[in-house]
């Protein structure tokens, strides 16, 4: 990313974020989300996005964000399923919505439109009773010195995406599935440059109790919580039990932290051309109780392989 390109992004981000910040500050959605975190025992997030869209016909390897513009009906249908399952919050279909990641599919010039559309479609389905969480995943590139992406470029890319999500009406921003603490820091910095929305950050602990980049849960919790974010936690990962162990270690390291867990429905295996996840809604419920009762998790949902049926079962179990 050239210096000229970076400056262009910053100019556009400043322009689009001014109205978004005004809406958040004056509209009260920011305080409503934080109030719910303080008052409610647990909030239920949605389940998988990518695996659900693939079931709906999205080609494997294709950018899901393309459908925000080209197949909005499928995105509405996905959001609707989770809202009808009883989720308190739904994530926007923008996991790979940074300029850096969208460039793989030639969508780098659609960053603003794709992210705004995802948030607006979510609001259209969810109304004002379900929180819209702007979803931001990794860039897919390694930061210097291990890779070629500079910290400054990463901050600019995350800021550009966050501004668009805020403009589209997101109630909070979730930075998820992070492996590199520096990239997570860049994402937090980017979000804070453009909006005052609450920030949630989760990392994926999938390599012998650490992230792919070797980060321990304790270090992640201490570092991220010190940045002044609203929620920290773990998502994706290998198994429910391993993610629970990671979250418990985060709780021990930072007892005052507000925690979130969004684990996979286990590890997938292939049956013909299909990927199948073995964790049933009943097993997900069993672990949901453990995450809430043992680790004091405030937000619980599902990641890869989880479905509206998983979320419906969790809602019925945790809110009965």
ABEGO torsion letter per residue (X at the ends): XBAAAAAAAAAAAAAAAAAAAAAAAAAGAAAAAAAAAAABABBBBBBBAAAAAAAAGBBBGBBAAAAAAABAAAAAAAAAAAAAAGBABBBBBAAAABAAAAAAAGAAAAAAAAAAAAAAAAAAAAEAABBBBBBBBBAGBBBOAABABBAAAAAAAAAAAAAAAAAAGBABBBBBGBABAAAAAAAAAAAAAABABBBBBBBBBABGGBBAAGBBAAAAAAAAAAAGBABBEBBEEABAAAAAAAAAAAAAABAABBBBBBBBBEBBBBBEABBBBABBAAAAAAAAAAAAAAAGBABBBBBBGBBAAAAAAAAAAAAX
